[in-house]
Amino acid sequence: MVSGTSTALPKVAVLMGGPSAEREVSLSTGRECATALRGEGYEVVEIDAGGDLVDQLKNVQPDVVFNALHGRWGEDGCVQGILEWLKLPYTHSGVLASALAMDKQRSKETFRVAGLPIAQSGLFAKEDVARAHVMAAPYVVKPNNEGSSVGIYLVHENSNTPPQLDTTMPDQVLVEAFVPGRDLTVSVLGDRALTVTDILTDGWYDYDAKYKPGGSRHVVPADLPAEIFDLCMEYAVTAHQALGCRGLSRTDFRWDESKGKDGLILLEVNTQPGMTPTSLSPEQAEHSGLTFGQLCAALVEDASCDR
């Protein structure tokens, strides 16, 4: 832990940007967190994490690293490994949990073993998916190791042709049975579920709906039957612990109301949820009594190595 007997607050390096498809979201997250931490009295240095990250960190010599990166490299265990090697305490999940959560199919297997409800899915070669239906429609095609709804294709029930995947899609993709219903999400801080949010959109909860102002509306707390609300909270904590997450995570669900509790399906866990003006976790923390600055400070105080 970074807290100790000294009254001086630690110097914090906020990692943001990076090379992933979620660079712009990460820059927004990083700036918001850096501003919030300064408001809490921390000395903060913002670092756009590139190939010279090790040199930048050695030059800054922070006491703790706030990881505001999203997507591959920053969220999949790579940067976490660098920070372990440099013996720099850092926020959010460690190497193994980060790598496992970013691999959607492997994390699903972890959830299945933990007794959590998941959708049917599998990994397939991109050319096979583009040649013919590999699963009964409706289904979703997406990269196995990206986040923020990057590169998602929805194949409708009456579709006569397989999806025509963009050339930027990886050679192997995840194909998952489409789960109808409401978009629900739960943030877990430490080992405590904060609340359930119901995400309302006019269509698919895609990248624009997540990050553009007005792209979605959030009902906090969600207006749900008590049984479904409680199951979301319970499942989110179980998923957080099954992956070995630390700090803050966010678990996404779909709920088909017509099926009751059998219609609640866990989609995935995000080990570094977005913390932008339209993000879900800060809203849930505020509902639980934590200001945005207090949430960021709590993550800094929780930072450590060997996570």
Buried (B, 14 or more C-beta within 10 A) or exposed (E): EBEEEEEEBBBBBBBBBBBBBBBEBBBBBBBBBBBBBBBBEBBBBBBBBEEEBEEBBEEBEBBBBBBBBBBBBBBBBBBBBBBBEBEBBBBBBBBEBBBBBBBBBBBBEBBEEBEBBBBEBEEBEBEEBBEEBBBEBBBBBBBBBBBBBBBBBBBEEEEEEBBEBEEEBBEBBBBBBBBEBBBBBBBBBBEEBBBBBBBEBEEEBBBBBBBEEEBBEBBBBBEBEEEBBBBBBEBBBBBBBBBBBBBBBBBBBBBBEEEEEEBBBBBBBBBBBBBBEBBBBBBBBBBBEBBBBBBBBBBBBBBBBEB
